[in-house]
Each structure stands twice: as C-alpha cells, then as structure tokens.
C-alpha cells in the first residue's frame, strides 16, 4: 500500500472528470481538495474546496499558504500554460510538490496526455530518436484498439454549463480573468453563427472534395488561435501569421500542379472568419485558384491521401505520421524528431517531403503509451469510463515513485 497523498486540484476540463477522479483517489485513502477560480469550477466540483476570489498577483501567496495548510504532496491540473497554472507549477517546483498535467492526447483520437511536470513544449520527453529506439526495447506494440464512441453534444452541453456558471457567479470570483481571449458571451455568439451556417459549410466541403480527389495536395490543419500551442509553443503570434508564412512558401516553391487544403479546426468558434483570411492571403500570393478551404471533413482520410502535412504543432501531425504521410512542423512538438518529420526549411518540403521512418515513429508511440498516454477522453461518460481507472493507476504509481524518491533523499541526507 502506498502512503496516503494529498492531491490539490486546480482547473480541469469542463465537466465532471476532475470530480470523479478525486472521488476515486479519496476512496483509496488519499486526501483531495480543490481551488475554484470561477463559477464553472465551482459547478463541476463536489467536496472540500477553496474559492479564490483574488487577483493573479495574490495567487502565489494564497497557494503557498494552502500547500502548507493541506500538506499538499501533489497538484493536478489541465494545461500548464494558463497564468494561474504556470505560477502554481513554479511554486510546486520550489517546494518539491509533484505536478501532474493533463492535456488532450499527443496522439488522437482516444488518447489523453498525463505527464509529470509539464506537457508539449515543457515536456521532459526525449528529443533524440535513438533514445526512443532504446527505450522502446521490450515495450509491447500499441494495439489496434476499437474507437471509443464520443458525443459532441455532451461535450457542448458540459462546456455551455461551465461557461454559464462562470458568468452567473462572476461577482463571487471578482478577481478571475480567463486565459481565453474572448468573453463567454462572444464565444456563444460565434458558435451560434457557425451552427447556423453548417449546411453551407458542408456543401462547400463536398464540392471541394471532388476537386481534391483528382489532384496532388498538401494539408494544413488549422489550430485554435487562443491555444497555448500557438501562443506559447510556436514562433507565431497567432494562426494568421502562420498562414501567411505557409502560403508565401507554397506560392514560391510548391510544384504548380499541387493544391493546398486548409482545414478549419472542428472546435473553432467561428469568430475569426478563417475562410476570408485564407482567401485574402492566397490572393495576395497569387495562388487563390490552388488553395481550398474546408470547414468540415474527416481529417484522418484527408491526411492519409495527402502528399504531406504542414502544421505548427497540431496532433494531426501524429495522425498523418501513423498513415506514413510526411509532416513539416513549424513550432515545438514532441513528435518533431529527426527521421520522423521534415527537418529542413519549409521551402524544401513541397518538392521533397521525404518519408517518415516508421521504425522510429513506432518506438516513439510505444514510449508515449508507456509513459504519458492514457486511453479515453474527458468529454462524455463513455470516454471517462475508459480514462478514470487508468488515470488513478498512473497518478498513484507516479505518486508512489515520488514518495519513494523523497524518502531516499532524506535518508541519504
């Protein structure tokens, strides 16, 4: 039996995942508490919690006092780049408190990331392909699992309830400032317009699909403009800047008989009007007739038939690599490894994309599954049923390892 731990939960994904995870950890004899920063956090939680109504400047002092009062050994959070979370990670490092970071999976679909210390650009994963080949020795192949059914409707409802509670209880959490660039009401308006125009977008996608089927093409999967993958882990200030660089390179260096297919992110709120932005930049570079924009479509089939994928650091890159499709990465990505992705400048990718070395990529996937991936998802009961047992086992195993290491350090001292 591992010694009881004291888990402090910060912000999680909208919905009951953190609440259900804490209940399972508590049933094993651990202590679990929570900091609620807004009404959505409050709605999604049950049990002991502190309602933090202060500012980001007051947060480090309050957190330090809370770590002492609750004898916290582990912090659990979703995403390590939110200002509140980034501050918590730094304080935890100074106090030898273990930080467990959840994030959407490095490999999609049906996988969730859980890493100790940080994710994405803050990950401690190796950057040397030879190290993956070494670490993968003895690890089993990743099975071809059956897909986990998901419900976009349930995910939308949970997100709606979270943001609605945040709006209604704003006076109670007067100091809270969201890491997201838009107000919840503005995002709702964007989603309403996107739903209203969905039939038009699907018709456009079908018409574009007929042209794609006859041509050689490259794919650019758009990422959320507000995502820290763009704002923190890339050289771009936003996706518009990335699109400009990609289209400029495509216009100058791609073979004249190739198309560029730009696919909108399925969770984009529609506020930026990416179709118009792409059209304007394509016209400026003289390639409007060779650039297609898709609001809808199956990204897995799209990248499987592509000549290559250009991404900032989207997990669509791993989807493409699994299909043997060449990938060029413009930002920081854990899968951007020599032998796996294009290592030259983007200008050379269009004519000579190369091929990923599947032996290295297979080793990479085996190590990821063993070290930081869990099957399941946050966004509906079925996906959480897969994820929760694995998350509890991983958290307890890491916590036990941390406890043993701390005890050994004290003995050595």
C-alpha positions as CSV (number, residue, x, y, z in Angstrom):
1,X,0.0,0.0,0.0
2,X,1.3,3.4,-0.9
3,X,1.2,6.1,1.8
4,X,-1.8,8.5,1.5
5,X,-1.2,11.6,-0.6
6,X,-2.7,15.0,-0.5
7,X,-3.9,16.0,-4.0
8,X,-4.8,19.6,-4.8
9,X,-6.9,20.0,-8.0
10,X,-6.8,23.3,-9.9
11,X,-8.7,24.0,-13.2
12,X,-9.7,21.0,-15.3
13,X,-11.6,20.4,-18.5
14,X,-15.3,21.4,-18.4
15,X,-17.4,18.6,-16.9
16,X,-17.1,16.2,-14.0
17,X,-13.8,14.5,-14.8
18,X,-11.8,16.1,-12.0
19,X,-14.7,15.5,-9.5
20,X,-14.9,11.8,-10.5
21,X,-11.1,11.4,-10.4
22,X,-10.9,12.9,-6.9
23,X,-13.7,10.6,-5.7
24,X,-11.7,7.5,-6.8
25,X,-8.5,8.8,-5.2
26,X,-10.3,9.6,-2.0
27,X,-11.8,6.1,-1.9
28,X,-8.2,4.8,-1.9
29,X,-7.4,6.7,1.3
30,X,-5.9,9.9,-0.3
31,X,-6.9,13.5,0.6
32,X,-8.3,15.6,-2.2
33,X,-9.1,19.3,-2.3
34,X,-9.7,21.9,-4.9
35,X,-9.3,25.6,-5.7
36,X,-12.3,27.1,-7.6
37,X,-11.3,30.1,-9.6
38,X,-14.7,30.8,-11.3
39,X,-18.3,29.6,-11.3
40,X,-17.7,26.8,-13.7
41,X,-15.0,25.3,-11.4
42,X,-17.5,25.6,-8.5
43,X,-20.3,23.9,-10.6
44,X,-18.1,20.9,-11.6
45,X,-16.7,20.1,-8.1
46,X,-18.1,18.4,-5.0
47,X,-16.2,18.2,-1.7
48,X,-13.6,20.4,0.0
49,X,-12.6,23.5,-1.9
50,X,-11.2,27.0,-1.6
51,X,-13.0,29.7,-3.6
52,X,-10.2,32.0,-4.7
53,X,-11.6,35.5,-5.5
54,X,-8.3,37.3,-5.6
55,X,-6.1,38.5,-8.5
56,X,-3.2,36.7,-10.2
57,X,-0.8,38.8,-8.1
58,X,-2.3,37.5,-4.9
59,X,-2.4,33.9,-6.1
60,X,1.2,32.8,-5.3
61,X,0.9,33.8,-1.6
62,X,-2.5,32.2,-1.2
63,X,-1.3,29.0,-2.9
64,X,1.8,28.8,-0.7
65,X,-0.4,29.1,2.4
66,X,-2.8,26.4,1.1
67,X,0.1,24.0,0.3
68,X,1.2,24.3,3.9
69,X,-2.3,24.1,5.4
70,X,-3.3,21.0,3.5
71,X,0.2,19.4,3.5
72,X,-0.2,19.0,-0.3
73,X,2.0,16.5,-2.0
74,X,0.6,16.6,-5.5
75,X,-1.1,19.2,-7.7
76,X,-3.3,18.1,-10.5
77,X,-4.2,20.5,-13.4
78,X,-5.3,20.7,-17.0
79,X,-2.9,22.6,-19.2
80,X,0.3,24.1,-17.7
81,X,0.4,27.5,-19.6
82,X,-2.6,29.2,-18.1
83,X,-1.2,32.1,-15.9
84,X,-2.7,30.6,-12.7
85,X,-1.3,27.2,-13.5
86,X,2.1,28.4,-14.7
87,X,2.5,30.2,-11.3
88,X,1.5,27.1,-9.5
89,X,4.0,24.9,-11.4
90,X,6.8,27.3,-10.4
91,X,5.8,27.3,-6.7
92,X,5.5,23.5,-6.7
93,X,9.0,23.1,-8.1
94,X,10.5,25.1,-5.3
95,X,8.6,23.0,-2.7
96,X,9.2,19.6,-4.2
97,X,5.4,19.1,-4.8
98,X,4.7,16.8,-7.7
99,X,2.7,18.4,-10.6
100,X,0.5,16.2,-12.8
101,X,-0.5,17.8,-16.0
102,X,-3.5,16.6,-18.1
103,X,-3.8,17.7,-21.7
104,X,-5.5,16.5,-24.9
105,X,-3.6,13.5,-26.2
106,X,-0.4,13.8,-28.1
107,X,-1.9,11.0,-30.3
108,X,-5.5,11.3,-31.5
109,X,-8.1,10.2,-31.2
110,X,-9.0,8.2,-28.0
111,X,-5.9,9.2,-26.0
112,X,-5.3,11.7,-23.2
113,X,-1.9,13.0,-22.1
114,X,-0.9,12.8,-18.4
115,X,2.7,14.0,-17.7
116,X,4.6,14.8,-14.7
117,X,6.0,18.4,-14.6
118,X,4.8,19.7,-17.9
119,X,3.4,18.9,-21.4
120,X,4.1,19.9,-25.0
121,X,7.0,22.4,-25.1
122,X,7.5,21.9,-21.3
123,X,7.6,18.1,-21.7
124,X,10.5,16.1,-20.4
125,X,10.2,13.6,-23.2
126,X,13.5,12.8,-25.1
127,X,14.4,14.8,-28.2
128,X,16.8,12.1,-29.6
129,X,15.3,9.4,-31.9
130,X,17.9,6.9,-30.8
131,X,16.8,7.3,-27.2
132,X,13.3,6.3,-28.3
133,X,14.6,3.2,-30.1
134,X,16.5,2.3,-26.9
135,X,13.6,2.9,-24.6
136,X,11.1,1.0,-26.8
137,X,13.0,-2.2,-26.5
138,X,10.9,-4.6,-24.6
139,X,7.8,-2.5,-24.8
140,X,4.8,-4.1,-26.4
141,X,3.3,-2.8,-29.7
142,X,0.4,-0.4,-29.4
143,X,-2.7,-2.5,-30.1
144,X,-5.2,-1.5,-32.7
145,X,-7.9,-0.6,-30.3
146,X,-11.6,-0.2,-31.2
147,X,-12.6,3.5,-31.4
148,X,-14.2,5.0,-28.3
149,X,-17.6,6.5,-29.2
150,X,-17.8,10.1,-28.2
151,X,-20.6,12.7,-28.0
152,X,-20.0,16.2,-29.3
153,X,-23.4,17.1,-27.9
154,X,-22.5,16.1,-24.4
155,X,-19.2,18.0,-24.7
156,X,-21.0,21.1,-25.9
157,X,-23.5,20.9,-23.0
158,X,-20.8,20.5,-20.4
159,X,-18.9,23.4,-21.8
160,X,-22.1,25.6,-22.0
161,X,-22.9,24.8,-18.4
162,X,-19.3,25.6,-17.3
163,X,-19.3,29.0,-19.0
164,X,-22.8,29.9,-18.0
165,X,-22.0,29.2,-14.3
166,X,-18.9,31.4,-14.8
167,X,-21.0,34.3,-16.0
168,X,-23.7,33.9,-13.3
169,X,-21.2,33.7,-10.4
170,X,-18.7,36.3,-11.7
171,X,-19.4,38.6,-8.7
172,X,-18.3,35.8,-6.3
173,X,-15.0,35.4,-8.2
174,X,-14.3,39.1,-8.7
175,X,-10.6,38.8,-9.4
176,X,-10.8,36.0,-12.0
177,X,-9.5,36.7,-15.5
178,X,-9.9,33.9,-18.1
179,X,-6.9,32.7,-20.1
180,X,-9.2,32.7,-23.1
181,X,-9.1,35.9,-25.3
182,X,-12.9,36.1,-25.7
183,X,-15.8,36.6,-23.3
184,X,-18.1,33.6,-23.0
185,X,-21.0,35.6,-24.5
186,X,-18.9,36.4,-27.5
187,X,-17.9,32.8,-28.0
188,X,-21.5,31.7,-27.7
189,X,-22.4,34.1,-30.5
190,X,-19.7,32.7,-32.7
191,X,-20.8,29.1,-32.1
192,X,-24.5,30.1,-32.9
193,X,-23.4,31.6,-36.2
194,X,-21.3,28.5,-37.0
195,X,-24.1,26.1,-36.3
196,X,-26.5,28.2,-38.4
197,X,-24.1,28.2,-41.4
198,X,-23.2,24.5,-41.1
199,X,-25.2,23.3,-44.1
200,X,-23.4,25.8,-46.3
201,X,-20.0,24.8,-45.0
202,X,-20.8,21.1,-45.6
203,X,-21.9,21.8,-49.2
204,X,-18.7,23.7,-49.8
205,X,-16.7,20.8,-48.4
206,X,-18.4,18.3,-50.7
207,X,-17.7,20.5,-53.8
208,X,-14.1,21.0,-52.8
209,X,-13.7,17.3,-52.1
210,X,-14.4,16.5,-55.7
211,X,-11.5,18.7,-56.8
212,X,-9.2,17.3,-54.1
213,X,-9.8,13.7,-55.3
214,X,-8.3,14.5,-58.7
215,X,-5.2,16.3,-57.5
216,X,-1.9,16.0,-55.6
217,X,-2.3,18.1,-52.4
218,X,-0.9,19.2,-49.1
219,X,-2.9,19.7,-45.9
220,X,-2.7,22.5,-43.3
221,X,-4.8,21.7,-40.2
222,X,-5.7,25.0,-38.5
223,X,-5.2,25.2,-34.8
224,X,-7.2,27.3,-32.3
225,X,-5.9,30.8,-32.3
226,X,-6.2,31.0,-28.5
227,X,-4.3,27.7,-27.9
228,X,-1.1,27.9,-26.0
229,X,0.4,25.6,-28.6
230,X,0.3,28.7,-30.8
231,X,0.7,31.4,-28.2
232,X,3.5,29.8,-26.1
233,X,5.0,26.9,-28.1
234,X,5.4,28.5,-31.5
235,X,7.2,31.4,-33.1
236,X,3.8,32.9,-34.2
237,X,1.6,35.4,-32.5
238,X,-1.5,33.7,-34.0
239,X,-2.7,31.5,-36.8
240,X,-2.9,34.3,-39.3
241,X,0.8,34.8,-39.1
242,X,1.4,31.1,-39.6
243,X,-1.0,31.0,-42.6
244,X,0.9,33.9,-44.2
245,X,4.2,32.1,-43.9
246,X,2.8,28.8,-45.2
247,X,1.0,30.3,-48.2
248,X,4.0,32.5,-49.1
249,X,6.3,29.4,-49.2
250,X,3.7,27.4,-51.1
251,X,3.3,30.1,-53.7
252,X,7.1,30.3,-54.3
253,X,8.2,26.7,-54.0
254,X,5.4,24.2,-54.4
255,X,5.0,22.4,-57.8
256,X,2.4,24.2,-60.0
257,X,0.2,21.1,-60.2
258,X,-0.3,20.8,-56.4
259,X,-3.1,22.1,-54.2
260,X,-3.1,23.3,-50.6
261,X,-6.0,22.3,-48.5
262,X,-6.6,24.3,-45.3
263,X,-8.9,22.5,-42.8
264,X,-10.6,24.5,-40.1
265,X,-10.3,23.2,-36.5
266,X,-13.5,21.4,-35.5
267,X,-13.7,23.3,-32.2
268,X,-13.1,26.8,-33.7
269,X,-15.7,29.3,-32.5
270,X,-16.0,30.9,-35.9
271,X,-15.1,34.4,-34.7
272,X,-12.0,34.9,-36.8
273,X,-13.6,34.1,-40.2
274,X,-10.8,31.9,-41.4
275,X,-12.2,31.4,-44.9
276,X,-12.0,35.1,-45.6
277,X,-8.5,35.4,-44.1
278,X,-7.2,32.5,-46.1
279,X,-8.8,33.9,-49.3
280,X,-7.2,37.3,-48.8
281,X,-3.7,35.9,-48.2
282,X,-4.0,33.4,-51.1
283,X,-5.0,36.3,-53.4
284,X,-2.1,38.4,-52.3
285,X,0.3,35.5,-53.1
286,X,-1.3,34.7,-56.5
287,X,-2.4,31.1,-55.5
288,X,-6.2,31.6,-54.8
289,X,-7.0,29.1,-57.5
290,X,-4.8,26.4,-55.8
291,X,-5.9,26.9,-52.2
292,X,-9.0,25.2,-50.9
293,X,-10.6,25.9,-47.5
294,X,-12.7,23.2,-45.7
295,X,-14.9,23.9,-42.7
296,X,-15.9,20.2,-42.4
297,X,-14.5,16.9,-43.4
298,X,-12.8,13.7,-42.0
299,X,-9.2,14.8,-41.2
300,X,-7.9,11.2,-41.0
301,X,-8.9,10.4,-44.5
302,X,-7.7,13.8,-45.8
303,X,-4.2,13.4,-44.4
304,X,-3.9,9.7,-45.3
305,X,-4.1,10.6,-49.0
306,X,-2.1,13.8,-48.8
307,X,1.4,14.4,-50.3
308,X,2.3,16.0,-47.0
309,X,1.0,17.9,-43.9
310,X,2.3,21.3,-42.8
311,X,1.4,22.1,-39.2
312,X,2.5,24.4,-36.4
313,X,2.4,21.6,-33.9
314,X,-1.1,20.1,-34.2
315,X,-1.7,16.5,-33.1
316,X,-3.0,16.0,-36.6
317,X,0.8,15.6,-37.3
318,X,0.8,12.2,-35.4
319,X,-2.4,11.2,-37.3
320,X,-0.5,11.8,-40.6
321,X,2.6,10.0,-39.4
322,X,0.6,7.0,-38.4
323,X,-0.6,6.9,-42.1
324,X,3.0,7.3,-43.4
325,X,2.3,10.8,-44.6
326,X,5.3,13.3,-44.4
327,X,5.0,16.1,-41.9
328,X,6.6,19.5,-41.6
329,X,6.4,21.2,-38.1
330,X,6.8,24.9,-37.7
331,X,6.6,25.1,-33.9
332,X,7.6,23.0,-30.9
333,X,6.1,19.5,-31.0
334,X,7.1,16.4,-29.1
335,X,6.9,14.3,-32.3
336,X,9.2,16.7,-34.2
337,X,12.2,14.2,-34.4
338,X,14.9,13.6,-36.9
339,X,13.9,10.7,-39.1
340,X,10.2,11.3,-38.3
341,X,9.4,14.8,-39.5
342,X,10.9,17.0,-42.2
343,X,14.0,18.7,-40.7
344,X,14.8,21.2,-43.4
345,X,13.2,24.6,-44.1
346,X,9.6,24.7,-45.2
347,X,10.6,25.8,-48.7
348,X,12.2,22.4,-49.5
349,X,9.2,20.4,-48.2
350,X,6.9,21.0,-51.1
351,X,9.1,19.3,-53.7
352,X,10.9,16.8,-51.5
353,X,8.8,16.0,-48.4
354,X,10.6,12.7,-47.8
355,X,9.0,9.8,-45.8
356,X,8.9,9.3,-42.0
357,X,11.0,6.4,-40.7
358,X,8.2,4.3,-39.3
359,X,10.5,2.3,-37.0
360,X,11.4,5.5,-35.1
361,X,7.8,6.6,-35.0
362,X,6.6,3.2,-33.8
363,X,9.2,3.4,-31.0
364,X,8.0,6.9,-30.2
365,X,4.4,5.8,-29.9
366,X,5.3,2.8,-27.6
367,X,7.2,5.1,-25.3
368,X,4.4,7.6,-25.2
369,X,1.8,5.0,-24.3
370,X,4.0,3.6,-21.6
371,X,5.0,6.9,-20.1
372,X,2.3,9.6,-20.6
373,X,-0.7,8.5,-22.6
374,X,-4.0,7.1,-21.3
375,X,-6.9,5.7,-23.4
376,X,-10.1,7.6,-23.0
377,X,-11.4,11.2,-23.1
378,X,-12.8,14.0,-20.9
379,X,-15.9,14.9,-22.9
380,X,-18.5,12.2,-22.1
381,X,-19.3,9.4,-19.7
382,X,-18.2,6.6,-22.0
383,X,-14.8,8.1,-22.7
384,X,-14.3,8.9,-19.0
385,X,-15.2,5.3,-18.0
386,X,-12.1,4.3,-20.0
387,X,-9.9,7.1,-18.7
388,X,-10.6,7.1,-15.0
389,X,-9.2,3.8,-13.9
390,X,-6.0,4.4,-16.0
391,X,-5.6,7.9,-14.6
392,X,-5.9,6.7,-11.0
393,X,-3.4,4.0,-11.6
394,X,-0.9,6.4,-13.2
395,X,-1.3,9.1,-10.6
396,X,-0.8,6.6,-7.7
397,X,2.1,5.0,-9.4
398,X,3.8,8.3,-10.0
399,X,3.0,9.5,-6.5
400,X,4.4,6.3,-5.0
401,X,7.6,6.8,-7.1
402,X,7.9,10.4,-5.9
403,X,7.3,9.4,-2.3
404,X,10.0,6.7,-2.5
405,X,12.5,9.1,-4.1
406,X,11.8,11.8,-1.4
407,X,12.3,9.2,1.3
408,X,15.6,8.0,-0.2
409,X,16.8,11.6,-0.5
410,X,16.0,12.2,3.2
411,X,17.9,9.0,4.2
412,X,20.9,10.0,2.1
413,X,20.9,13.4,3.7
